[in-house]
């Protein structure tokens, strides 16, 4: 008998799975960045414009546009903006037109553009149940100004969400019309928060107040959440929290720890540390106490911002200057932290810190000092 041995069949080919990009706030945006795509990503709350995989512009109906930030604060007159749109809008070179015609300095344009980009990206990258779509080849009429990596945009968006949650975890003040709560023991507020509080009339939302003041919307959200934590403002009666805010809370809680660590690991060297959490004591304003006859000299650690508060009575004499302690000296805690004061939570991102490393414009340092002086008013 002859035995015939049949060889085993060859193994079937197996398709190798593509390595997915690191998990971020938007997997679709991460994939577009990996393939260096150019176009516009349209989401429920706005759009992100990409060029070679980098974000070049962002816009959202919840934030003031670049034209508002430039014209309301006096950096550019409305006539100059309309001229730039009419002359260079069709060629998508509005930014270059403004700089070439001397309407605005290059450093000032980059500063305002980065502020508007990060401001709108915070809302665009919020969780949404609506489908996203990407149109390849689309370009914004502003033209190239200062591209930002996708990882930097996602990292900053995540940092802003965590900052707002630490200040006041209830997101109801972000969208609802706001009312002012009259209190007999109302604490003093900083000038920036007083300007926001003056626009609260029962009908305006945070977006309306931002447009009226010509400020980024995220800055207004920070001020409103601090005012809400102090019990000064609240949503108008009868309003409900938008469903997308509840979805955002669940979305943020579901972000894996590995993804958060990956986003933070891409931060540039020398970036400031994350904000300290707000303790429950900070949610209740400290009772007003009469000023002592001789005020004590506060001890402020190096690198810590000082809260701007209004004293109940003017001091008899200015305190004597005291040498600042070393960085390794722990701060002296004299009273519970004030939820209205911003020392424990850093201000929204400083785009000039990024420009100082990448821009060669000699006006950057001057603009930085000018910006700090204007914000101190």
Secondary structure, DSSP 4 states (H G I P E B T S, - for coil): ----PPPPPPPPP-PPPPPPPPP-S-HHHHHHHHTT--EEEEETTEEEEEETTEEEEEE-TTS--HHHHHHHTTSS-HHHHHHHHHHHTTTT-HHHHHHHTTSS-HHHHHHHHHHHHHHHHHHHTS--SSPPEEEET---TT--S--EEHHHHHHHHHHHHHHHHHH-S-GGGGTS-EEEPP-TTPPP--HHHHHHHHT-SSS--HHHHHHHHT--HHHHHHHHHHHHHTTSEEEPTT----HHHHHHHHHHHHS-HHHHHHHHHTSPTTPPPPPPPPPGGGGSPPPP-PPPSSPPPP---TT-PPP----SS--SSPPPP-PPPPTTSPPP--SPPPTT--SSSPPSP-HHHHHHHH---TTHHHHHHHHHHHHT-
